[in-house]
């Protein structure tokens, strides 16, 4: 047998796959992996089916069909009070592919990339796969704010890229504020450092808050690539379709890699999305729907030993279980799944060096029936 050595030695099944498999094996309510257990709008499904029958089954253009990109440009420009063109948008095979290609388009061997932890688990492996060097900076509770002084100290002449995520997975925080933007611009003013902004939960912000995008600030957008996801916004994560927005000079670099590792994204779905998003008001329904689910879950936890730490955005929130057990978070998550029928994600895998803060991440993008069943089991813990 030929031995194969990966540049990502040590990376196997993700904790998300492990916990979802355990949830299935033990008939647990799966509040671990971040996907809805309900379908999206039947009209969108019908539009995809219609596109199949109308012959939209050959390659789409590399960047995506123009009707979808131009409609997205209109939505983005109106939402963020700016001007974005269709040429600044590329349709991707999901947000993770979009992020991976953006990292590959900008990072070369030896380049350093600052990542804030806890972080979505694809960032650091993507950087390493291109022989870049992840530079982790830990965010600390209870507010998990960006430690700007530490960021300044970690920047070197090898720093190529900084990755941000807001609304944040797994923290459920909205980092982007006018003050955040001002501090970031000051920090980067004398540098050529690029930014990669993961904004896939842009429409899921609670309590009257509104997402701010790096796109809305011309000075920051000039050095940014921004990633979005139809799967997160329209409840069809299995379709694996998203998009990247970037200024022309960065999009040209992005295309140099995209044309070879993806080239073209599923054509019928693009046609359907272009038609469906003619009425963009469907996106405004996300925040109140998910806020009701958040509140249902948070209220139910009040009669348990678990402490809800809140969620300002995304469909995730953290729970402190320190009053329930002394087990480390990995062991406790497995026990909660196997013995009590509720699957979650321990927080430690979101750190490259691990940690044990007695915190679990729960996904509330589930039917009310699923959330109620999970709460009954947690209340009986």
C-alpha positions in Angstrom: 0.0 0.0 0.0 1.3 3.5 -0.9 1.6 5.7 2.2 0.0 9.2 1.8 1.0 12.0 4.1 -1.4 15.0 4.2 -0.3 18.5 4.9 -3.2 18.4 7.4 -2.0 15.5 9.5 -4.1 15.1 12.6 -7.3 16.4 11.0 -9.9 13.7 10.9 -13.6 13.6 11.5 -14.8 17.0 12.8 -16.5 17.3 16.1 -19.6 18.3 14.2 -19.7 15.0 12.4 -18.8 13.0 15.5 -21.6 14.6 17.6 -24.2 14.3 14.8 -23.3 10.6 14.4 -23.7 10.1 18.1 -27.0 11.9 18.0 -28.2 9.5 15.4 -26.9 6.4 17.1 -28.5 7.4 20.5 -31.7 9.0 19.2 -30.7 12.3 20.7 -32.1 15.7 19.7 -29.4 17.1 17.5 -28.7 20.6 18.7 -25.1 20.1 17.7 -24.6 20.6 14.0 -25.7 23.9 12.5 -28.5 23.1 10.2 -32.3 23.5 10.4 -34.4 20.4 10.9 -37.1 22.0 8.8 -37.4 22.8 5.1 -37.4 26.3 3.5 -40.0 27.9 1.3 -41.7 25.3 -0.9 -41.8 28.0 -3.6 -38.0 28.0 -3.8 -38.0 24.3 -4.2 -40.6 24.5 -7.0 -38.4 27.1 -8.8 -35.4 24.8 -8.7 -37.5 22.0 -10.1 -38.8 24.4 -12.8 -35.3 25.3 -13.8 -34.4 21.7 -14.3 -37.3 21.3 -16.7 -36.4 24.4 -18.7 -33.0 23.2 -19.7 -30.8 25.1 -17.3 -28.6 22.0 -16.8 -25.3 22.9 -18.4 -22.4 24.9 -17.0 -23.2 28.3 -15.6 -20.7 31.1 -16.2 -17.7 30.8 -13.9 -18.6 33.8 -11.7 -22.3 32.8 -11.6 -25.3 33.8 -13.8 -25.6 37.5 -14.3 -29.3 37.7 -13.2 -28.4 36.3 -9.8 -25.3 38.4 -9.3 -27.0 41.6 -10.4 -29.9 41.0 -8.1 -27.5 40.4 -5.2 -25.7 43.6 -6.1 -29.0 45.5 -5.8 -29.8 43.9 -2.4 -26.3 44.5 -1.0 -26.2 48.1 -2.2 -29.5 48.9 -0.7 -28.9 47.1 2.6 -25.5 48.6 3.3 -26.0 52.0 1.6 -23.1 51.5 -0.8 -22.6 50.6 -4.5 -21.6 47.1 -5.4 -21.7 45.8 -9.0 -22.4 42.3 -10.3 -18.7 42.0 -11.3 -17.8 42.2 -7.6 -19.8 39.0 -6.8 -18.9 35.3 -7.4 -21.3 32.5 -6.7 -19.6 29.7 -4.7 -20.2 26.0 -3.8 -21.1 27.0 -0.3 -19.6 29.4 2.1 -16.8 27.1 3.2 -15.6 26.7 -0.3 -15.8 30.5 -0.7 -13.7 31.0 2.4 -11.2 28.3 1.4 -10.7 29.8 -2.1 -10.4 33.3 -0.7 -7.6 32.1 1.7 -5.8 30.3 -1.2 -6.1 33.4 -3.4 -4.3 35.6 -0.9 -2.0 33.4 1.3 1.4 32.0 0.2 3.9 29.8 2.1 5.1 31.5 5.2 2.4 34.2 5.3 0.7 34.7 8.7 -3.0 34.8 9.2 -4.6 36.2 12.4 -7.6 34.1 13.5 -9.8 34.9 16.5 -10.7 31.9 18.7 -13.1 30.3 19.3 -13.3 30.1 15.5 -15.1 28.2 12.9 -13.1 25.0 12.4 -12.3 25.4 8.7 -10.2 28.6 9.0 -6.9 27.3 10.4 -6.8 24.1 8.3 -7.4 26.1 5.2 -4.5 28.4 6.0 -2.2 25.5 6.7 -3.2 23.7 3.5 -1.7 26.7 1.6 1.4 26.6 3.9 0.4 29.7 5.7 0.8 30.1 9.4 -2.3 30.6 11.6 -1.8 33.1 14.4 -4.5 32.5 17.0 -5.8 35.2 19.3 -8.1 34.1 22.1 -11.3 36.0 22.9 -12.1 35.8 26.6 -15.5 35.9 28.3 -17.8 37.2 29.5 -17.9 39.7 26.6 -15.4 38.0 24.2 -14.3 41.4 22.8 -11.5 41.8 20.3 -8.3 42.5 22.3 -7.0 45.3 20.0 -3.7 45.7 21.8 -2.9 42.0 21.4 -3.8 42.2 17.8 -1.4 45.1 17.3 1.3 43.1 19.0 0.7 40.0 16.9 0.9 41.9 13.6 4.3 41.4 11.9 5.8 42.0 8.5 4.6 38.5 7.5 0.9 39.2 8.4 -1.0 38.8 5.2 -4.6 38.3 6.3 -7.0 38.7 9.2 -10.2 36.7 9.4 -13.2 38.1 11.2 -16.6 36.5 11.7 -19.8 38.4 12.6 -22.5 37.4 13.6 -20.2 35.0 15.3 -20.2 31.2 15.3 -20.1 29.9 18.0 -20.4 32.9 20.3 -23.6 34.4 18.9 -22.0 37.9 19.1 -22.1 40.9 16.8 -18.6 42.3 16.7 -19.0 44.9 14.0 -19.8 48.4 15.3 -18.7 51.9 14.3 -16.1 51.7 17.1 -14.9 48.3 15.8 -14.5 49.7 12.3 -12.6 52.8 13.5 -10.2 50.7 15.6 -9.6 48.4 12.7 -8.9 51.2 10.2 -6.4 52.8 12.6 -4.7 49.4 13.1 -4.3 48.8 9.4 -3.7 52.3 8.1 0.0 51.8 7.4 -0.2 48.2 6.2 -1.2 46.2 3.2 -3.0 43.5 5.3 -6.1 42.0 3.7 -9.3 41.1 5.5 -11.6 38.1 5.1 -15.0 38.6 6.6 -17.3 35.6 7.3 -20.8 37.2 7.4 -23.0 34.1 6.6 -25.5 34.9 9.4 -26.0 38.5 8.3 -29.8 38.4 8.4 -30.0 36.7 11.8 -29.6 39.5 14.3 -31.8 40.0 17.3 -33.5 42.5 19.6 -33.6 45.2 17.0 -29.9 45.0 16.1 -28.8 45.2 12.5 -25.7 43.6 11.0 -23.0 45.9 9.8 -20.9 44.6 6.9 -17.3 45.4 6.0 -18.8 46.2 2.6 -20.5 49.3 4.1 -17.1 51.0 4.9 -15.2 51.9 1.7 -11.8 52.1 3.4 -12.2 48.5 4.8 -14.0 47.0 1.8 -11.0 48.1 -0.4 -8.9 45.4 1.3 -11.7 42.8 2.0 -13.3 39.7 0.7 -16.7 39.0 2.3 -18.4 35.6 2.4 -22.2 34.8 2.5 -24.4 31.7 2.4 -27.8 31.0 0.8 -27.9 27.9 2.9 -27.9 29.9 6.2 -30.4 32.5 4.9 -32.8 30.2 3.1 -32.7 27.0 5.2 -31.1 24.7 2.6 -27.6 24.0 3.8 -27.5 20.8 1.8 -27.6 22.8 -1.5 -24.1 24.2 -0.7 -24.4 27.5 -2.5 -23.1 30.9 -1.3 -21.2 33.9 -2.7 -18.1 36.1 -2.2 -18.1 39.8 -2.6 -14.8 41.7 -3.2 -13.5 44.8 -5.0 -12.3 44.2 -8.6 -8.6 43.8 -7.8 -9.2 41.1 -5.2 -11.9 39.4 -7.2 -9.5 39.0 -10.1 -7.1 37.1 -7.8 -10.0 35.1 -6.4 -11.0 34.0 -9.9 -7.5 32.7 -10.6 -8.1 29.9 -8.1 -11.9 29.6 -8.3 -11.8 28.7 -12.0 -9.8 25.6 -11.3 -11.1 24.3 -8.0 -14.8 24.9 -8.7 -15.2 26.7 -12.1 -19.0 26.5 -12.1 -21.7 26.2 -9.4 -25.1 24.4 -9.8 -26.9 26.2 -12.6 -30.6 25.3 -11.8 -30.3 26.6 -8.3 -28.8 29.9 -9.4 -31.7 30.4 -11.8 -34.2 29.7 -9.0 -32.5 32.0 -6.6 -32.4 34.8 -9.0 -36.2 34.6 -9.4 -36.9 33.9 -5.8 -34.9 36.9 -4.6 -36.9 39.4 -6.7 -38.8 39.8 -3.5 -36.0 40.2 -0.9 -38.5 40.8 1.9 -38.3 37.0 2.5 -34.9 37.7 4.1 -36.5 40.0 6.7 -38.5 37.2 8.1 -35.4 35.4 9.4 -34.5 37.5 12.4 -38.0 37.4 14.1 -38.4 33.7 13.4 -35.0 32.7 14.9 -35.4 35.2 17.8 -38.6 33.4 18.8 -36.7 30.1 18.8 -33.8 31.6 20.8 -36.2 32.9 23.4 -38.1 29.6 23.6 -34.8 27.8 24.3 -33.4 30.4 26.7 -36.6 30.5 28.7 -36.7 26.7 29.0 -33.2 26.7 30.4 -34.1 28.8 33.3 -35.5 25.8 35.2 -32.3 23.8 34.7 -28.8 23.9 36.1 -27.6 25.2 32.7 -26.8 28.9 32.3 -27.7 30.5 29.0 -25.0 33.1 28.0 -27.2 34.8 25.3 -27.1 35.2 21.6 -27.2 38.6 19.7 -27.0 36.9 16.3 -26.6 33.7 14.3 -28.6 30.6 15.4 -26.1 29.5 18.1 -25.6 30.3 21.7 -23.4 29.1 24.5 -24.4 27.4 27.7 -22.4 27.2 30.9 -22.8 23.7 32.5 -20.3 24.2 35.4 -23.1 23.9 38.0 -24.0 20.5 36.5 -20.7 18.7 36.2 -16.9 18.9 36.7 -16.3 16.9 33.5 -14.3 18.5 30.7 -16.5 19.8 27.9 -15.8 17.0 25.4 -16.6 14.3 28.0 -19.7 16.2 29.2 -21.0 16.7 25.7 -20.8 13.0 25.0 -22.4 12.1 28.3 -25.2 14.6 27.6 -25.8 13.0 24.2 -25.6 9.3 25.3 -27.2 9.4 28.7 -29.7 12.3 28.3 -30.5 12.5 24.6 -29.4 16.0 23.7 -26.5 16.6 21.3 -24.4 19.8 21.6 -20.9 20.9 20.6 -18.1 21.4 23.2 -16.4 24.7 22.9 -12.8 23.4 23.1 -12.5 22.2 19.4 -13.0 25.9 18.4 -9.5 26.5 19.7 -6.3 25.3 18.1 -4.8 24.6 21.5 -8.0 23.4 23.2 -9.5 24.9 26.3 -11.9 23.8 29.0 -14.3 26.6 30.0 -17.2 24.4 30.8 -19.2 25.7 27.8 -21.3 24.0 25.1 -22.6 25.4 21.9 -26.3 24.7 21.1 -28.0 25.3 17.8 -31.6 26.6 18.0 -32.3 26.4 14.2 -34.7 23.6 15.0 -38.5 23.1 15.0 -40.2 24.2 18.1 -41.1 20.5 18.8 -37.4 19.6 18.7 -36.5 22.4 21.0 -39.3 21.5 23.5 -38.1 17.9 23.5 -34.5 18.9 24.1 -35.6 21.2 27.0 -37.7 18.4 28.6 -34.6 16.3 28.6 -32.3 19.1 29.9 -34.9 19.9 32.6 -34.8 16.3 33.8 -31.0 16.3 34.0 
